[in-house]
Amino acid sequence: MTKEVNVALIGTRFMGRAHSNAWSNVRKNFKLDIKPVLKVACGRKIDDHINEFAKQYGWEAVSDQWEDVVSDPNIDIVDISASNKSHFPIAMAAVKAGKHVICEKPLAMTAEEAKAMYLAAKEAGVVHMTAFNYRQVPALIYAKQLIDEGKIGDIRHFDAVYYQDWLINPDFPFVWRNDIVEAGSGAHGDMNAHLVDLARYLVGEVADVSGIQNIFVKERPVRDGSGTREVTADDATSFLCHFNNGALGSFISTRFATGRKNYLKFELFGSKGSLKFELERLNELQYFSTEDDQGDQGYRTILMTESVHPFISAWWPPGHIIGWEHTFIHEVKLFLDAIALKSDLSPSFYDGWRTQSVMDAVVKSSEKKTWVKVEA
């Protein structure tokens, strides 16, 4: 008999939609020993939005009191998709109540908070995941496989960018992501967090960093027309790093990349080969090998839609591509498997903490204008 687990979602906007879609569809494509029941969706207030949201995605009930939801003995899983500032208190309360927790990135406002979340979850013995959904892209899992098999050799460089342009208009209204008190950071925490996690996943731990940050538009109009508010979260953050294994890294994240909507790309160069990935070509991985015949050298494009590729056997025939939303379904699948098997998973709160340690070091480096070691 399939075991049922009751899920509570905290946060019903952008990430709430992505996570709800995953919870709703994971069992339609993967055989699981656990059936998630969409029990309650919790937002800041009960209004037309949350009622329509619950109806659309199949949540049985709604609430505007996350404390009551988290403490409810009928809830087994807490999914935190709310604003960054809320991650720490909700996760700590959920873990204390013995719930399994999946939390959006960045895991916390600071590395100190993230470390406390990890240690609390570990002590409680609950399953915990930091929602770095790009780890679940088949092409990136395959890239990790090639690296682990030695196909790339010793890694020398990891160069990554994450470009968006939704803030280029100075008249775009102030949102919570512009507020460092609510968000903790801007492009850095929202976008560089993905790049740092992928760098740790593919290359290894970061030793030290040298970063710069900027706010291009210092004030933005308030939506209600009452004036303007000061922008306190970064519009762009770039940094260099040394990895513990001797590789070099470069990272750029900005919301002022005119013409780019959600463009993530990295290139990884090793002594025996290279890899290139672009999120806009999510189903493709470019691979170069020095061991190819000299007359045929060049990058090959691998279409990641064969049944032997990670996760693809659950989807469509070869050549039929999957999309961004599938990464969240893969994420939820791994999370439920870990609960069923009572096993660890990655990326966990540990990965969220280690990533946040790098992020904090970049901010400190930008402020002090010097290289800063990452907490070991």
N, C-alpha and C positions, 0 to 999 in steps of 0.2 A: 504494500500500500504506500502510495506517495505521501511523503510528509509535507504538510502545509506550514509556511512561515508567513507571519503578518508583517507587512512593510509599512513604515511611516515615512513620508517624504516631507522634509522641511525646506520650503522654498519652491515657488510655483511659477517662476518666470522662465528665462532662457534655459538655464541648466535643468530646472525642474521639468521642462518639456522634454529635453533630451533623455533624462533619466526615466521619466514616465513611459516614454516610447519603448525604452529598453525593457523595463519591468513587464510591460504589456506583451511584448513580442518574443521574449527569450525562449519560452517553452514551445513556441510555434515552430522553432527551427532547431533547437537542441534538445536531446534527450537528457533529462535531469532527474535526480533522485528527490528533488525538492520542488514544490510548487509555491511560487510567491503569490500572496494575496494582497492586492492593493487596498490596504485598510483605511488609511487616512492621509489626506494632503493638508499640510499646515502652512498658512501664509500669515502676513502681518495683520490682515483683517478679513473678516468674512464679508464678501461683497459679490457683485456679479461676476467679476473675473474668476475668483476661486471656485465659485459654484459651477461656472461654465467649464473651467479647467478640469474639475473632478468628473464632471459628466463626460467630457470628451475623452479622457484617458482611462476612465473606469475606476476611479477611487471611490470607495464606499461611503466615506464621510469626510467632512472638512473641519478644520479647527484654526483658531488664531492664538492658541496657547501652547507653545512648543513644550513648556515644562510639563504640562499634563499629558501630552502625547508621549514624551520620552519616558515618563514614569509609569505609563499604562502597562500593567503586567501582561496584557494581551499582545503587545507589540514585541516582535522578535528582532527586527532590523530597523535601524534608523539611517535614512539617506539624507545627508546634509548637502543641500543645493542652494543654500541661502548666501547672503553677503559674507565677505571674508571675516568681518569682525565677530560674527556669530559662531564661527566654526568651533572655537575653543570651548566656550561655555556649553554649547549643545553637545559636543562630542564627549566632554568630561562627564556631563550628567548622564548621557546614554551609556557610556562605559560603566559608570558606577551602578547603573540599573541593570547591568548584565546584558546589554543589547549588542548585537553585531553592528558595526558602523562602517559605512562607506561615505567618504567626505570629499567634496570637490577641492581642487587645488586653487590657490596655494593652501596648504593644510592649515596654516595658522598665520597670525600677524607677525610672529617672530619665531626664531629657532628655539628660544626658550619655551614658548608655548607648545610648539610642535613636539619637542622632546618630552614634555610632560604628558602630552596626549599619547605618544607612543608607549611610554613606560606604564601609564595607567591601563592602556588596552592590553599590553603584554601581561601585566599582573592579573588582570581580570580574566584572562584566558579567552577573550572574545576574538572573532575574526574582524580584522580591520584593513581597510583599503583606502589609499589616496587615489583619487580618480584621475590619474594621468591617462586619459583615453588613447593617446597616440601610441602608447605601448602595445595596444591591441590591433594596430594596423598590420595585416599579414606581411606586407613588404618589410616592415621594420623588425618583426620577429625573425623573418628570413635573413635580414641583414645581420642580426645578432648571431644567427646560426653560422653564417659564412665567416664571421669574425672568430667565433669560438672554434671553428674547424681549421683555423689558420690560413684561410684563403687570402686574407688581406695582409698577413704578416704583422710586423710591429707597427702599431698606429703612430703616425707622426703628427697629423693635423686633424682637428674637427672644427669646421667653420660653419656657423649656422646663423640664419636670419629668420625673423618673424615680423612680417610687415602687414599693417592695416592702415586705413586712411579715414576712419569714421570721425576723427576729431579735427580734420584740416580746416573746416569752416569755423571761424572764430565766433560765429553766432549760434553754433550748436549749443543747446542748453546744458547747464551743469547737471551731472548725474553722480550717483554715489561713487562711481569708479574714479571720479576726479577728487575725491575727499580721502586724504590719507588716514583720517581717523576711522572711517568706515571700511576702506579697502586695504589699508596697510601700505599699498604701493599702487602704481598705475600699470603702465605697460610692462614694467619689470616683473611684478608678481603675477600678472595675468598671462603674459606671453613668454618671458624668459624662463618662468618656472617649467614650462613644457620643454624648452630647449635644454635646460640644465638636467632635467630628469632623463631625457634621451641621451645626453652626453654621458651621464653616469651609467646608464644601461648599456651603452655601446662601447664606451672607452674606459671608464673607471672613475675613481674619486678625484675630486679637484683639490689641488694643494693650496694654491693662492690665486688672487685675482687683482686686477687693476681696472676700475670702472669709471664711467662718466654718465651723468644724468642731466636731463634738461626738461623744463616746462616751457613750451613755446608760446602758449596763450595763457597769460597769468590770471585772467578773470573770464568768467562765462556768465551769460544771462540766466536768471532763474526762470523756470518754466511758467510761473504764474505772472511774470512781467513785473515783479516787485523790485527788480534791480539786478545786481550781479553778485556772484560769489567768487572768492579767491580759489584758484586751482592749487591744490597742495600735493597732489600725486603726480608722479613723473609722466610726461608724454612720451619720452624715449629714454632707453638705457642701453649702453653698449659696454662690453668689457672683454678683456683678454684674460687668459688663465694658463697656468701650468697644471697638468694632470700629474698624479703621483707616479705614473709609469713613464713620465718624460715627454709625453705628447703635449702639443700646444693647442689652445682653443681660442676662437673668437666668436663673439655673440653680439647680435644687434636685434633689439626689439623696439618698434616704434608704431605709434598710431598716426604718424604724419607721413607715411609712404604713399604719396599721391598716386592713385590708380590701383593700389593693391588693397584687396578686400580682406583676405585671410590667407596670406601667402607665407607658408613655412617651407624652408628649404635647408638642407645641410649637405655638405660634402665631407667625406672622410677619406683621408689618404694614408696608405700604409706602405710598407716596404715591398709588398708583393702584389698589391692591388688597391683599388679605390671603389667607393660607393657614393652614389648620389641619389637623393630622394627629394621630391617636391610634393607637398600635400595636395596641390591642384591636380596631380597625376597620382592619386592615392594608390591605385592598383599597379603601379610600375616601380621597379627598382632598377637603377642603372649600375652596372658592375663592370669594372675593368680589371683584367688580370695580366700581369707581366709574363705569365706562363703560357699565354696563347701563342700560336704560331706567329712569328714576326710579321709575315706578310698579311695577316688577318687581324692585327691588333686594332683595338678601338673599344669604346664602351658598347656593351650589349644591353638591350632593354629587356628585362624579364617581366612578363605579364603575370601577375600573382593571382591567377584565377584557376589554377589546376587543383584537383582534389587533394594533391599531396601538400599543398601550401597551407599554412596555419589557418584554421577555422573554415576554410573554403568548402570542405565537404558538406557542411551544413546548409550551403546556399545553392548556387545555380550551376548550370553546366559550364565547362571551360569557356573563357572568353566573355562571360557575362559578369560585368564588374559589380562590386559592392560600393557603398558610399560611406560618408562621414558618420551617419547615424548608426551604422553597424558596429563601430568601435565601442559604443556604449553597451550594445547588446553583448558583445564579447566580454566586456568588463563585468557585467552582471552575471554572465555565465560562470566566469572564473570565481567570482565572489560566492555564488551559490554552491559551486563544487567544493570550495574550501570549507564551507559550513557543513556540507554533507560528509566530507572526508575527515573533518576536524584537523585540517592541515593549514600550514602557513601559505601565504601567497605574496606575490610581488606585482605591482608596487603597493607596499603597506604603509602604515604610519611611519615606519622607519625611513622609507624612501622619501616621504614628505618632509621629515625632519632633516635628513641629510641635504635635500634640495634647498630647504629654507636656510640652512647654515651657509650655503654658497651665496644665496640671495642677500642675506644679511651682510656678509663680507663685502659684497659689491657695493652696497649702500655706504658702508663705512669707508670703503676705499674712495668712493666718489666725494665724500665729505672731507676726508683727510688728504686727498690727492696723493695717494701713495699705494704701494702694493700692500695687501692685507692677507694674512694666512687664514684659511678656512678652519673652523673648529674641527679638531681631529676626533 
